[in-house]
Amino acid sequence: MITFLSRLFIGKRPNTSDPSVRRAYGILCGAVGIGLNLFLSLGKFLAGLISGSVSVTADAFNNMLDAASSVVTLVGFRLSGQKPDSDHPFGHGRIEYISGFLVSILTLVTMVELAKSSLEKIRNPQAPNFSPQVLGFLALSILVKCYMCLYNRQLGKRLDSTAMRAASVDSLSDALATAVVLAAALISRFTGLCVDGWCGLAVCLFIGYAGYGAAKDAVSPLLGQAPDREFVQRVHELVLSHEGILGLHDLIVHNYGPGNVLISLHAEVPSDGDLMTLHDLIDHIEHQLQEELHCQAVIHMDPVRVGDAETERLRALAAQCLSETDASLTMHDFRIASCHEGTRLLFDVAAPYGCPLSDRELTEQIERRIRSKDPLLQTVINIDRQG
């Protein structure tokens, strides 16, 4: 159905990097989700009244909350597609993350309401009366929810949408919740045992776990999560593919929402190269990053002395001392300068967050090792923590 509707209402369907296409898909999926959830909610509410089952009635309110979640998703995509303005120069893309978080909160609210109904059913068990029509509608509801999970997951992956992935998890939890309700109904119908409340409580645990995971996924980009490894690798490959770039470091990725990424990095260039030529090269790389990876790039040039025997000797000495301190340490921005005491080594040390040594301990150990090899060497070390 989504494929058919997208052919009718969305142009340029394959170009999912286009913000207008993303927004159109988000609005379409939100509208379909609202319609399907309202249909299921109304049907289950009537089924709950007919059968007298509190679990079916609670599931009806669950679907009503899902309809509200679809409204949140729809509004989120609508607002996130707004153009940048003076108050938000980097756009409104992060609204999509916020909408995904709200969807997960609604999932947790559903869990609490279902838990209350389930506990009440356990304290006061009453055997419901399930007709074949009620059982058939519950089975249909499971199929509808599985379909919603499938298209939200596929489009969430294609559009890299946190909100759609959260909606997919929510739909899967709803399908399992209804499956447990259906199982309880079948057990009650054929054995007379009233396990309605216990089954509802088991579903609450799963819904809570799924809601927590979805909330975590939505909050992480808002807090500033580490960039995708594949994206980082593509940036390295593109920048280093140009002759004249000796290396890169201090790559920082700022995510302002899907399709709105700003990066900054330091590119190492030969210190004896022509300044204007290198500047044109850096401009070209920035434009290439924007065209191929759809990100705005700011590149700082770091001049590196090449072909100087003394610089290379001292660089190798410093690298050896880093390796002896911790094999995970790397070095960049290495340069030397003359001073009254002898020679000063200036460089940055990239240390992983998992390194147990503090910045001060790392600096002291590296300095101690360097001076043990040459007492006349002075150091200026900056510790750069990286993921």
Buried (B, 14 or more C-beta within 10 A) or exposed (E): EBEEEBEEEBEEBEEBEBBEBBBBBBBBBBBBBBEBBBBBBEBBBBBBEBBEBBBBBBBBBBBBBBBBBBBBBBBBBBBBBBEEEEEBEBBBBBBBBBBBBBBBBBBBBBBEBBBEBBBBBBEEEEEBEBEEEBBEBBEBBBEBBBBBBBBBBBBBEEBBBBBBBBBBBBBBBBBBBBBBBBEBBEBBBEEEEBBBBBBBBBBBEBBBEBBBBBBEBBBEBBEEEEBEEEBBEBBBEBBBEEEBBBBBBBBEBBBBBBBBBBBBBBBBBBBEBEEEEBEEBBEEBBEBBBEEBEBBBEBEBBBBBBEEEEBEEBBEBBBEBBBEBBEEBBBBBBBBEEEEEEBBBBBBBBBEEEBEBEBEEBBBBBBEBBBEEEEEBBBBBEBBEEE
